[in-house]
Amino acid sequence: MPAGPVDLGLPSAREVRRVDVYGGQARVVLDSDTLFLSSFPDGWKVVAAGCEPRPESEVPYRCDLKGG
């Protein structure tokens, strides 16, 4: 059985601060985390979590959990 987010030490969040949707992709900024979602035939799924912004980098976010 795959590990759940709590098992991976990802931050718990209580408040959604912003949601940006770009076609079949979305970014959800929470009070203590940023998630990236993709739309699939059976609904939206988290494809990256535990993401922190990296403003000085070519890669805008570093994520602890990635999938696809």
Secondary structure, 3 states (H helix, E strand, C coil): CCCCHHHHCCCCCCCEEEEEEECCEEEEEECCCEEEEEEECCEEEEEEEEEEECCCCCCCEEEEEECC
